[in-house]
Amino acid sequence: QAREAARRSQCKNNLKQFGLALHNYHEMQQMFAPSKIYGPNSCNGWQRGNSLSWRVMILPQMDQAPMYNGINMSDWNSCIRPSGVNGTTGQANSFTIAMSTRMAGMLCPSDNLVATNASSKGLAPATSTGTNYAGMNASGANCTYPQTVQMTSGNACPNHGDFTGGMSYAGRRISEIIDGTSMTALVGEVYRGKGFECLSCGSNLTGGRCGWWMEESGYCGADGARTPNSTLLDDVDWDDYTTAGQSGARPISSLHTGGAHALFADGSVQFISNSVNGLVWKAACSAAGNESLGAPF
């Protein structure tokens, strides 16, 4: 119990460091980092999601300027993954080197997942190059509440990246967070070993959440569609890494007893209980929903 208390404290501190970095980024760029940086390239979605995450953009603010400066953004368009991924022989470039670098601050020490089926999904080992910290991309306001049965293809929640979340795909200024910075979640903790599935194809994707800290896709990110550590499987509606948000639901989750952490836009870190009111939690996951449900925590 003492060791877990220390791990939980370290996880909370990791999120606080993200908060400081995001606010420093905002001071420099007049906006929080976009959830993902994406654009045209020739990569098929199932080969590599062509998007760089907000975690890449704040590397200089996290004392990782050498790594950031070592990334040649033109390598992004080469569609190359590390050796063995998707059956490729791989080729080293600045993108894949950075993507294959373990970043301790990106990982919750309580998450000891060993993704034994990672290689079959084209994933790096989750314990080394993944992350437990997902941008809150959507409020989940378009999802049925409460969800009592697992969704299937065709009745999944609408686009997970619908620009309603605190961590918008387009980036967001503090002035645009009209619900209040202390009431808007920016980053949520996710446990990569939580059950995860592809709705339309019936595939088991467990071990595939947030497999690379450097990328953002439908496989990472989080939303307010469900309360923390929902007993339902996390899900996406298609088995690939496209830049689109993808329909489905990806609630926050953790191995901490009773809930999971979330970083709010004011820089505070709150522990969100599994028993939080789901409608109030949805309100906290939107930046400009103009809800008046009161503080949920």
N, C-alpha and C positions, 0 to 999 in steps of 0.2 A: 504493500500500500504506500509506503514511503517513497519507493522508486517510482510508482505511477504518479504520485503527487508531484514529484520533481519533473517527470516527463510532461505532465499536463501544464506545469508552470513554464517549461521551455517552449511548448507549443504556443501558449499565449504570448510569450515574448517574441516568438517568430512573427506572429501577426502584428504585434506592436511595431516591429521593425519595418514591416510592409507599410504600416500606416505612416510612419515617419518618412519613408522613401516616397510614397505617393504624394504626400503633402509637399515635400521638397520638389518633386516633379511638377506639381501644380504651380508652385511659386515661379518656376522657370518657364513653363510652357502655357500657363494660364488655363490649365485644364488637367484633370486626372488622366492618366495613361488610358488610351483606348483598350478595351478588352482584348482586341486582336488587331493586328496590322496585316491587311491582306490586299491582294491585287491580282492582276492577270499573270498567270504563268501556265506552263504546259503540263503541270502535274495532275494526274487523275486523282480524284478524291480518295480512292482506295490505295493509291500509291503513297501519297503524303498530303495531309491537309495543308494547303498553302497559306498558312497564317502564323505569324509570330505573336506570342502572347504579351500581355501587359507586363509580365515578369521580366521579359527581355528588355523592355523599354526603360525600366527603373533600375537596371543593373548599376549604372553610375552612381545612383543615389543610395545604393546598398554596398558601397565600397568595392564594387566589382567593375570599375572602369576599365582595367586591362582586358578583362574578358569581353566586355562590350566593344571596346576598340579593336579587338582581335577578330570580330565577326565581320566578314565581308558580305554586306547585304546582297550583293549580286550573286553570291553562292546560293542564296535562297531559291533562285530560279532554276537551279540545276537539277532539282528533283532527286537528289541523291540522299539516301539514308545510310546509316551505318551498315557494315557488313552483315549479311545474313537476313536483313529485314526484307520481308516480302520476296524472299528467294533471290535477292540481289547479292552480287559479290561485294558491293559497297565501294566507296572511294572517299578518302579523307578530304574534307574541305573545312573551311572555318565554321560552317554551319553545323556539320555533323560532329565535329570535334567538340564544339560547345554543347551541343545537344546530348552528347554522351558523357558529359562531365557531371559528376555527382555534386549537388549543391546542398549542403547540410541544412542551411536555413530554409530550404524549400520543403523540408520533410518534418512531419510530426514524429518525435521519437517513440511515441506509443504505437505507431503503425509499423509493425514488423512483418508486413506482408512479403511473402516470397511468391511471386507470380509464376508458378510452375507451368502454367499454360501461356505465358506471355509470348514466347517465341512463335507459337502457332498463330498469334494475332498480329505479328509484325511489331511486337513491343520490346523495348529494352527491359531488363530486369527492374521491376518496380521499386526495389529497395535502393537502387543506385541513381537512377536518372529521372525519376518521376517527381511529383509534388503532391502535397496534401492540401494545397491552398488554391481554391478556384474562385474566379471572379463571379460575383452575383450578377448574372446576365439578364435575369427576367424575374418579374414578381410572381409569375404563375397565376395571375388574375384570371386568365382564360381557362384554367383547369378546374374541373369539378372538385368541390370540397364538401365533405371529406371524401376522399377516394377510399373505398372499402374493398375493391377488387382490383386485381392487376389489369392494366390497360392492354389492349391488343391493337394491332395495326388498324388504322382507320378511326380509332377513338382516342388517339393519343392527344396530349395537350398540344396546342398550336406552337408555332416556332419558339423554341427555347431562347433564341437571341432576338427578342422583339423590341429591344431598345428601352424597355421599361425599367430595367434593373439599375442599381447604383453604378455598376461597372458596365457602362454601355459600350457596345461595339464601336460607336462613333466617338467615344470619350465624353467627358461631362465636366462642365465648370461647376464650382461650388454654388454659384448663383443660380444654377439650373436645378439644384436639389431643393425644391420648394417644400418638400415634406420635412426638411430640417436635417442637418448633418448627423445629429445624435439619434435620429430615427430612421436612418437609411443605411442598410448593410452594403458594404463594398466587396468584401471577400469572405468566403465561407470555407470552413474546414470540411474535407471529404476523406472518408476512409476508402482506400483503393481496393480493399478486399470485400466490400459490400456487394451483394448480388447485383448483377448488371446484365441486361439482356437487350437483344435487338428484337423489336416487336414484329417487324414485317417478315423477318426470316427465321425467327425462333432460335437464334444463336445465343449461346452463353458467352457473354463478354466479360465475365468476372475476372478481375485482374487488369482490365483495360482502361479503367478510369485514370486520367491524368498521367499517362505513361511516360511522357516527356515534359519536363518543366518548361521547355522552350516553346512549345507549341500550344495552340488553343484550337479546339474543335468541338464538335458535338460530344466527344468523349470526355471532355473536361467541362469547366464551367459549372455553375450551380444556379438554382432558382428556388422560389418560394412555393412551388407547387405542392409540396408536402412538408410536414413537420420534420424536425431532425430525427435521423435514424428510423425513418419509416420502415415498417415491416414489409412493405411492398418492395419489389425489386426496382432499382434505378433502371431507366430505359431510354433508348433512342429508337427512332423509327426506321433507321437504315444502318447497315453494317459497313460504314466507311468513315473517312476522316475529312469530309467536306467542310468548307469554311462556313457553310450555312449553319444556323443554330440547331437545326433538326428539331422535330417535334419529339415529345417525350417528357420525362421528368427526372431531374437530378437534384434531390434534396441534399442539404448538408448532413454530414454523418461523422462519426468518430468511434474510437475504442474507449474514450473516456466515459465513465459511468454517468448516465443520466442526460446526456446532451452533446452538444458540439459548440465550438467557438465560432464567433463571427466578428470581423473587423467592421466598424462603422465609419461613416464619412468624417466624423469629428476626430478620428484617430483612436477612439476607445475600443476596447475588446470586451465583448460580452459573451458569457456562456449561455447559450440558448437551450432551454430545457426541452426534453422530448415531449413534455406535456403542455408546451406553449399553445395558446389559442391559435389555431391555424389561420384564421382570417386576419388576426393581428400580425402574425408573422408574415403573411403575404404583403400586408401594408408596409411592413418594415423593409421588404425586399424591393419596393418600388421607390423611385426617386422623386416622382412628380405625380403621384396618384391622388394627392390632395385628400387623403383619408383622415379621419378624425377619430381614430379608435383608441387613442391614448397609448402610453408607454407599455410595451408588452413584457418587460423583463423585471 
